[in-house]
């Protein structure tokens, strides 16, 4: 595997993913300071965006991965594959919007937003546009154009951040001179609803940068190709749905398991603290954006098992580094959320470990994608999602959002183990188990050392200095491993 190419593309995709998400993370302290935990307003944001994530998986129905797979196949024309994918996803997204808007009031009532159906309608349009744009973003990745990918991601992120800052910092200053703004602010749950409308505006504006990619709609639609693609992708749809369920089912189910205002408050606290743990998902996403095209474009080569083994090892190493960094600097990082949400910080390490399991599961998933046995992915993800939902249903009513964190840990852990065991029989890969075990044990020892340091009740500066020494030890171990590889 060309580690230099992987690293370069990961950095570029990471700028749009990690830096972009970091800019969005600046909204988390804004929301959690301006929207008090006891109001339950952030619970509304958490719940609706959970639905959006699930629906996005449904509306893209695995076509992002399918686009890569068929574009790399001999005898398939990449432009035709793209045009066919774009038209299929576009048609499904349009049908979804029409259906939701036709049944807006009953759907809103079922979701608990009978007084604000506009929230549901707004989010439906957003997720449909996101699904359509996802295929165009995948086209940029497939063509190896990370710079344009990054620019268009920022074309959404920066205006979104600025408009949110306007809503919560500037608008209140104008209330006295412009009473209509105050009425608007109050009408939409003291700014909470305006978050969704800003998202809609920013998502729509990104289409301007996709002028060239939209020309794919004028390309040919190949019915035979569409049939082959759908046959390949339907297990990926199930895989994607149950995979995203592991991320969002707890946030979707929570209002039903803990009803009323108490449920919204707890969900808001959990959703805010999970944002801290999401640095792991940023690493996974950036890695995936760079890694997936390399694997599929090289799927005809002889060294693919080595590519997968190397990718797994270095993902685990850098995921552990990210885990240690977050946990060691928690005395600073906790200020990403308002102090009224700090009660939920205990779930952060559990959620981060669950995200590591998810990342490992993603890396393991290539065996069934490359061997066209995607049904295995659907089965294993379904088992994992079932475990996660079961843990939530049984324990959330008693233990609240803490059970949500452990549900994700259990669900991803089961899916990861199943994929490894079955994969080694169906598509054997010689992973560097010893190397990964050494780094995992080292990370565990350093984390325990940090916990002991925290119990000494030292000044925060001294605590952070000692933790910096610990993380430097892990960094030196990584450098040593890279030198040995050379």
N, C-alpha and C positions, 0 to 999 in steps of 0.2 A: 504494500500500500504506500502511496506517495503521501507521507505524513506532512511534508511541507505544504502540499496543495490542500490537504484537509485542514491544516492549521490556518492557512491564509483565508480560505473560504469561511471557516468557522468564525474567524475574527470579523469578517465583513458582515456575515449574517448575524453575528452576535451584536454588532453595533446597532442593527435595526431591532433585534430581539431584546438583548439585555439592556442596552442603553435606552432603547425606546420604552421598555417596560419600566426601567428606572425612572424615566420622566413621568410615566403614569403612576409610579409608586409615590411620586411627590404629591399626587392627589389623595393618597391614603391618609397621610396626616391631616391634609386639608379637610377631607370628609369626616374623619374621626374626631377632629376638633370642632368643626362647625355643626356636625350632626352627632349629638350626644348619644351614647350607647343606650340610655334608658328610653330614648324616643322611638327606637326600633327602625328608624329611617334607613340605616345602613343594612338592616336585614332585608329591606325591600330591594335594595341594589344587589345584594348577594344572591337573593332568590331569583330575580329576573335574569341576571347574567348567567346563572346556572342553567336556566331553561334555554338561554341563547346558545350556550356551548353544546348542549345536547341536540338542539335542533340543527345546529351547523353540521354536526356529524351526520345527521339524517339527510340533510339537503345536499351534501357533497358526496354521500354514499360511496366513499372509498375511491373516488375518481382521481384524486391527487396521486396516489400510489399507482393506480391503473394507468394513468398518463405516462408515468415514468417507465413502467413495465412494457407497455406496447410501443412506445417510442423507441425502445432499445431492441425490439425484436426484429429479426431479419424478415424482409418482405413487407414490413409495415411502413407506411409513409408518415413521418412525424407530423407534418402539417395536417394531414387528414385525421390522424389520431387526436390532435389538438382541437380541430374544428368540431369533430364528433363529440368530444368530451364537453366542450363549451356549450354546445347546443343542448345536450342532454341535461346538464346541470342547470342551465338557464331556464329550460322549460319546466323543470321540477320546481325551481325557486319561484317562478311566476305563478304557477298553480297553487303553491303554498300560500302566497300572499293573498291571492283572490279568495281562497277558502277561509283564511283567518279573518279577513275583513268582512266576509259575508256572515260569519258566525261570531263576530267580535264580542257581542254582549254575553252570550252564554259561556264562551270560553273564558272571558274575563271574570265572570262570576265563579266559575269552577276553580280558577286559580287564586281567588281571594282578592281580586282587584275590580270588583263591581263598580266601585265609585271612581275608578280611574281606568276605564277601558282603553283610553288613549295610550297608556303605558304599554299595554299588550300589542296594540296595533303598531306602535312605533318600533318595538323590538322585533316584531315579525318582519317588517320591511328591512330593518337593519340586518337581520340574520340572512335574509334572502340575498341581499347585496353582497354580504360577506362570502356566501357560498359561491356566487358567480365570480367574485374577485379571486377566490382561492384558486380556481383553475388558471386564471391568468398569472397569479403569483407562481404557481407551479410551473407554468410555461417558462417564466424567467429563470427559475432554478434549473429546469431541464436544458435550457439553452446556455447555462453557465453565465448568467448576467446578474451577479449578486449586487452590483452597484446600483442598478436601476431598482432592484428589489428593495434595497435599503432606502433609497430616496422616496419611493412610494409609501413605504411603511411610515416614514417620518412625515409624509404629507398628511397622514391621518393624525399621528401622535401629537405633533406640535400644536396644530390648531385646536385639537381636543383639550390639551392641557391649558392653553391660553383662555379658551372660552369657559372652562370650569373655574379657573382663577377669577374670571370676570363675574361669574355667577355668585361665588361665595365671598369674594373680597371687595369687588367694586360695586356691584348692585346694591348691597346694603347701605353704601355711602350715598346712594342716589334716591333712597326711599322718601326722604323728606321733600325733596324738590320734585320728585316724580312718583306720586302715590300709585300710579298704575303698575309700576314695577313691583312695588310692595305687594299689591293685590295678586300679581302674577306669581310672585315668590311663594306667598302663602297658599295660593290655589293649588300649586303643585308640591305639596308636602314640604314647604320651606326649602325649596331648591332641589329636592331629591328627584322629582319628575323631570326637571330641566336637564339633568344629567343625560337622560335618554334622548332628548331632542337634540342636544349638542352632538351626541354620538351619531345620530341620523344625518345631520348636516355634514359632518366630517367624513363619514363613510361615503356619502354620495359624491363629495368633492374629489375623491381619489380617482374616480372614473376618467377625469380629465387627463391624467397621466397614462391611461391605458388605451390611448387612441390607436396605437399600432396593434396592440393585442386584440382589440375589439374587432379588427378586420377578420379575425378568425370566424366570425359569424357568417361571413360571405363564402367561407370555404365549403367543401363538399361534406355532406352527411352520408356516411357509409353505413347502411343498415346492417350488412353482414358483420362489419367491424363492430358496430354497436352491440350486436348480439354476443360476440366473443368477449367484448369488454364487460358487459353486464354479467356474463357467466363467471368471469374472473373476479369481478368486484363485489358480487352480492355477499360472499363471506366476509369481505373487508368491511362492508356496511355493518354487518353484525358485530364484527371485531371493533369497529370504530364506535358503534353505539354502546356496547357493553364496556369498552375501554373508557369512554367519556363518563359513563355512569359511575365508574370508580372514582372519578373526580368530582362529580356534581350531584349524584343521587342523594347524598346526605343533605345537601343544601336544598334540594327539591322536596325531599320527604320531611324535613325538619318541621315546617309549619303544621304538618298534619300529625306528627308525633308529639310535638310540644305546641299545642294550639294557643291562640291568643297573643296578647302583647308580650308575654314572657318569652314565647317562641321567637318573636321578631328580635327581641333584645339579645337573647342568647345567640341567635343566628348571626346578628350583626357583630358580636364579639368574636365569634368563631371565624367569620368571613374576614374580618380585619387581621386577625393573627395568622390566618392561613396565608395572607399576602406576604408575610415575612418569609414563610417557608417556600414560597413560590420561586425563589432564586434557583432552586433545584430544577424546576420545570423550565426555567429560562435556559439553563445550561443544556438540558436535554433537547430543547427545541433548536437552539443554535447548532448543536452537534448534529441533530437530525437533518437540518436544512443542508449542511455541507456533506454529510456522510451518505445520505440516501442516493443522490445522483451518482456518487463515486461507485457505490455498490452495484447499482443497476446498470450503469454504463459499462462496468467491467464484468458483468455477469457471465460473459462468454469466455473470460480469461481463466487461466489455470490456477491463479493464485487467490481466488476468491475466498476460500476457507481461511487463508492467512489474513486476508483483509478483515474478515469478520472477527477473528481472534484478537488481532491488534486493536480494532475498534472497541471491542468489549473491555479489554484491559485498561486502555487509556480513558475510557468513559468512567469506569469504576474509580480509578485513581483521582481524576479531577472532580468527580462527584463527591468523593470523600473529602477532598480539599475544600470544596464549597460548603459542605456540612460543618466542617471544623471552623471555617471562617465565620459563618453565621453564629454558631454557638459561642465561639470565643469572644466575639464582639457584640454579644447581645446587650450589654449595658448601654451601648450606643444605638444599636439597631432598633431597640424597642421604641425609640422616639419616632419611628416611622408611623406609629399609631398613637392616637390620643391616650392619655393616662386612664381614661374611663374604660379602656379596652384591655389594659394590661393583665386583667384577671385570666385572660385566655392564653398567655404566653407559654404556659406549660405544654400546650399541644404542639408547639413548633418543632421540637426534635422528632416527635412521632410522625408528623406529617412529612418532614424532610426525609426520614428513612423510607417512608412509603413512596416518596417521589424517586428515591434511588432505586427501589424495587421496580417501579414503573419504567425507569430508564433502562435498567438491565433487561426487563421484559421486552422493551422496544428493540434492543440490540439482538436479543435472542430470536425475535420475530422474523429475521431475514431468512431463516432456514425454510420456512413454509412459503414465504413470498417468492423466493428464487426457485423453489421446486414446484411452484403452482399448486401447493396444497393449503390454500388459504382457509379452507374449512376448519383446519386445526386451530387457527387463530381465533375463529369465532367460538369454537367449543371451549377453549381454555379461558378466553376472556369472559365468557358467559358464566363459567364456574367461579372465576374470581369475583365478578360483579354480584353473583348470588351470595357469596360469602360476605361481601361487604354490606349488602342490603340486609342480610339476616342479622348481622351484628348490630346494625343501626336500629332495626325494628325491635330487637330484643332489649337492647341496653340504653338507647337514647332516652326513652321515657324516664329511666331511673338515674342515669348519669349525665344526661345532657350532651353538650357538644364534645366532651372528652371522648365519648363513645364513637363519635363521628371520626375522630382522628385514628382510633384503633381499628375501626372498620376498614378504612382505606389501607392501613398497614397490613391487615389480615388478607384483604382481597388481592392486593398487588403481590403479596408474598406467595399466596397460593398459585396465582397465575404464572409468576416467575418460575417457581419450582416445577410446575407442570410443563412449561415450555422447555426448560432445560432437560428434564428427564426424557420427554418424548422426542425432542429435537436430536438428542444424542443417538437415538435409535434410527430416526428417519433420515437425518442429514448430519452425520458426525463431524464435529469441529474440535480441534485440539486447542481448547482455551488454556491460557496460562493460569491454571487454578492456583498453583503455588505462589506466583507473583501477586495475584489478586488477594490471596489469603494473607500474605505478609503485610500488604498495605492496609487491609481491613483490620488486622490485629493491632498494627501501629496506630491507626486512627482511634481505635477503641481505647488503647492505653492512654493516648494523649487527651482524649475526651474525659476519661475518668480523672486524670491529673488536673484538668481544668475544673471539674466538679469539686475536687478536694480544695483547690485554691479558692474557689468561691465560698466554701464553708469557713475559710479562715477569717472572713470579714475584713479583708484588707481594703485600703483606699482604692477606689476604682481605677486610678492611674496605674498603681502598682499591679493590680489584677490584670489589666489590659496588657501591661508590659510583659508579665510572665506568660500570658496567653500568646503573645506575639513570638516569644521564644519557642513555645510549643509548636506553633504553626510553621515556624522557620525550620524546625526539625523535620517536619513532614515535607516541606518544600525541598530540603536538601536530599531527602530520600528519593524524591521524584527526579531531581537532576542527576543523581547517581545512576538511577535506572535508565535514563535516557542516554547517558554516556556509555553505559554497558551495551546498549542496543547498537550504538554506532560501531 
